[in-house]
């Protein structure tokens, strides 16, 4: 082996493309596609639909008024607070249940089929039962949010708990680590990518559960605001609420993705 080969530096990591290239390759196509869709929507509504049907220009014109309306802000706060409460409860109960299913054969045999059954059940089916049990109140909305979101967390955490390398657990056993300590100091941290994937799914399902329950129960919230305005032919106002819900969903997705990159830089999607 020659000295030049010995002294040759290791291959440097490829440099990321310039910001202008990334904007041109990702943001620009999405922006152009979105503008085309908005233009088609505007033209179709102006030519074919009644005047009260929402179109991009009317939504933009009414948005400042809606976003500063105290009733709209109160409805938004009520829905988001309920979603946050339901997600916290689902995260705690779902994580504990998923760890039990993933690391205990008894728990897996006892619970897994029931989790799969309820995960596949449409939430609209369970709403009448919840309304009978909890009444037409905010408690039914919380129960619906939990039902909509918890099973995604359970299934993902259970998969993550099963995927923990056996070498980690063998090392812990060699140091006589207690089973509960292994569960929360080895299994749970190793399952974090799966947990965050479950939280990503649960966030969207929780928003849907909140809105559907507000439709069904007619209680104060963003869902009822959308329903009321759509039935009273204020479609542009209702669509502002729809867009805000979509923005919250996208924002939650971005937040979970940022947490994955920030706190788990070793994790790469598809790297097995």
C-alpha positions in Angstrom: 0.0 0.0 0.0 1.4 3.4 -1.0 1.9 6.3 1.4 -0.6 8.4 -0.6 -3.2 5.7 -0.1 -2.5 5.6 3.6 -2.6 9.4 4.0 -5.7 9.8 1.8 -8.5 11.4 3.7 -11.7 9.6 4.2 -14.5 10.4 1.8 -16.1 13.6 2.9 -19.9 13.6 3.4 -21.7 15.1 0.5 -22.5 18.7 1.0 -26.2 19.7 1.1 -27.4 21.5 -2.0 -27.6 25.3 -1.8 -30.7 26.8 -0.3 -31.8 28.3 -3.7 -31.6 24.8 -5.3 -33.7 23.2 -2.5 -36.3 26.0 -2.8 -36.4 25.6 -6.5 -36.7 21.8 -6.3 -39.2 21.5 -3.5 -41.0 24.7 -2.6 -41.5 26.0 -6.1 -43.3 23.0 -7.6 -45.6 22.8 -4.6 -46.3 26.5 -4.8 -47.1 26.4 -8.5 -49.4 23.4 -8.0 -51.2 25.0 -5.1 -51.8 28.2 -7.1 -53.1 26.3 -10.1 -55.6 24.4 -7.8 -56.7 27.6 -6.2 -57.3 29.2 -9.6 -59.3 26.2 -10.8 -61.4 26.4 -7.6 -62.0 30.1 -8.1 -63.1 29.8 -11.7 -65.3 26.7 -11.1 -67.2 28.4 -8.2 -67.7 31.7 -10.1 -69.0 29.9 -13.2 -71.0 27.0 -11.7 -71.8 27.5 -8.0 -74.2 29.8 -6.2 -72.8 33.1 -4.8 -72.7 31.8 -1.1 -70.3 28.9 -1.9 -66.8 29.6 -0.6 -64.0 30.5 -3.1 -60.4 31.5 -2.4 -61.0 35.2 -2.9 -64.0 35.3 -0.5 -62.1 33.2 2.1 -59.1 35.6 2.0 -61.4 38.6 2.3 -63.3 37.3 5.3 -60.3 35.7 7.1 -59.1 38.8 9.1 -62.6 39.3 10.4 -63.1 35.7 11.4 -59.7 35.3 13.0 -60.3 38.3 15.3 -63.8 37.3 16.2 -64.0 36.5 19.9 -66.5 33.7 19.3 -64.2 32.1 16.8 -61.2 32.4 19.1 -63.2 30.9 22.0 -64.3 28.0 19.9 -60.8 27.4 18.7 -59.4 27.5 22.2 -62.1 25.1 23.4 -61.3 22.5 20.7 -57.5 22.7 21.0 -57.7 22.5 24.8 -59.8 19.3 24.6 -57.4 17.9 22.0 -54.4 18.6 24.2 -56.1 17.0 27.2 -57.2 13.9 25.3 -53.7 13.5 23.7 -52.0 13.7 27.1 -54.3 11.0 28.5 -53.9 8.9 25.4 -50.1 9.3 25.5 -49.8 8.1 29.1 -52.3 5.2 28.9 -51.3 4.2 25.4 -47.6 4.1 26.2 -48.1 1.9 29.3 -50.4 -0.4 27.4 -48.1 -0.7 24.4 -45.1 -1.5 26.6 -47.1 -4.2 28.3 -48.3 -5.7 25.0 -44.8 -5.5 23.5 -42.9 -7.1 26.4 -45.5 -9.5 28.0 -47.0 -12.5 26.2 -49.8 -12.6 28.6 -50.7 -9.0 28.0 -50.4 -9.5 24.2 -52.7 -12.4 24.2 -55.2 -10.6 26.5 -55.2 -7.2 24.8 -53.8 -7.2 21.3 -56.9 -8.5 19.5 -59.1 -6.0 21.4 -56.8 -3.1 20.4 -56.9 -4.1 16.8 -60.7 -4.4 17.0 -61.2 -0.9 18.4 -58.6 0.6 16.2 -60.5 -0.5 13.1 -63.9 0.7 14.5 -65.1 4.0 13.1 -65.3 6.6 15.9 -68.7 7.7 14.6 -70.1 4.3 15.6 -69.1 4.8 19.3 -70.3 8.4 19.6 -74.0 7.5 20.4 -72.8 5.2 23.2 -70.5 7.8 24.6 -73.3 10.4 24.5 -75.5 7.9 26.5 -72.7 7.3 29.1 -71.4 10.8 29.5 -74.2 13.0 28.3 -74.1 15.7 25.6 -71.2 17.4 27.3 -67.5 18.1 27.0 -66.8 14.7 28.7 -68.1 12.9 25.6 -65.8 15.0 23.4 -62.8 14.0 25.6 -63.8 10.4 25.5 -64.1 10.5 21.7 -60.7 12.1 21.4 -59.1 9.5 23.6 -60.9 6.7 21.7 -59.7 8.1 18.4 -56.1 8.6 19.3 -55.0 6.0 21.9 -54.9 2.9 19.8 -52.5 4.3 17.3 -50.1 5.0 20.2 -50.6 1.5 21.7 -49.9 -0.3 18.4 -46.8 1.7 17.6 -45.3 1.5 21.1 -46.0 -2.3 21.1 -44.1 -2.7 17.8 -41.3 -0.6 19.2 -41.1 -2.6 22.4 -40.8 -5.8 20.4 -38.1 -4.4 18.2 -35.7 -3.6 21.0 -32.4 -5.5 20.3 -32.0 -8.5 22.6 -28.4 -7.5 23.3 -29.5 -4.5 25.2 -31.7 -6.5 27.5 -29.0 -9.2 28.0 -26.5 -6.6 29.1 -29.1 -5.2 31.6 -29.8 -8.7 33.0 -26.1 -9.3 33.4 -26.0 -6.3 35.7 -29.1 -7.6 37.6 -31.3 -4.7 36.5 -34.9 -4.9 37.7 -37.6 -5.7 35.1 -39.4 -2.3 35.7 -36.2 -0.4 35.4 -35.3 -2.2 32.1 -38.7 -1.3 30.8 -38.5 2.4 31.4 -34.7 2.9 30.9 -34.0 0.6 27.9 -37.3 -0.5 26.2 -39.0 2.9 26.3 -36.1 5.0 25.0 -35.4 2.4 22.2 -39.1 2.6 21.2 -39.1 6.4 20.9 -39.2 6.5 17.1 -42.2 4.2 17.1 -43.8 6.3 19.9 -43.4 9.5 17.9 -44.8 7.8 14.8 -47.8 6.8 16.9 -48.2 10.4 18.3 -48.0 11.7 14.7 -51.0 9.5 13.8 -52.8 10.2 17.1 -52.6 14.0 16.6 -54.6 13.9 13.4 -57.1 11.4 14.7 -57.6 13.5 17.8 -58.5 16.5 15.8 -60.9 14.5 13.7 -62.5 13.0 16.9 -62.9 16.5 18.4 -64.6 17.9 15.3 -66.8 14.9 14.7 -68.0 14.9 18.4 -68.8 18.6 18.1 -70.8 18.0 15.0 -72.7 15.2 16.7 -73.2 16.8 20.1 -73.6 20.5 19.0 -71.3 21.7 21.8 -69.1 24.8 21.6 -65.9 24.3 19.6 -64.4 24.8 16.2 -66.3 21.9 14.7 -69.7 23.3 15.8 -68.6 26.8 14.4 -67.9 25.2 11.0 -71.2 23.3 11.1 -73.3 26.3 12.1 -71.8 28.6 9.5 -72.1 26.0 6.7 -75.8 25.5 7.5 -76.5 29.2 7.6 -74.8 29.6 4.2 -71.7 31.4 5.5 -69.4 29.1 3.7 -66.4 31.4 3.6 -66.5 31.7 7.4 -66.8 28.0 7.8 -63.9 27.4 5.4 -61.6 29.6 7.5 -62.2 27.2 10.3 -61.5 24.2 8.0 -58.2 25.8 6.9 -57.2 26.5 10.5 -57.8 22.9 11.4 -55.6 21.8 8.5 -52.9 24.3 9.6 -53.0 22.8 13.2 -52.7 19.3 11.7 -49.7 20.3 9.5 -48.1 22.2 12.4 -48.3 19.2 14.7 -46.8 17.0 12.0 -43.9 19.5 11.6 -43.4 19.7 15.4 -43.2 15.9 15.7 -40.8 15.7 12.8 -38.6 18.4 14.3 -38.5 16.6 17.7 -37.4 13.4 15.9 -34.6 15.2 14.1 -33.6 17.3 17.1 -33.6 14.7 19.9 -33.0 11.5 17.8 -30.4 12.4 15.2 -29.4 8.8 15.0 -32.8 7.8 13.7 -33.3 7.6 10.0 -36.5 6.6 8.3 -36.1 3.3 6.4 -32.6 2.6 7.9 -32.8 -1.0 9.1 
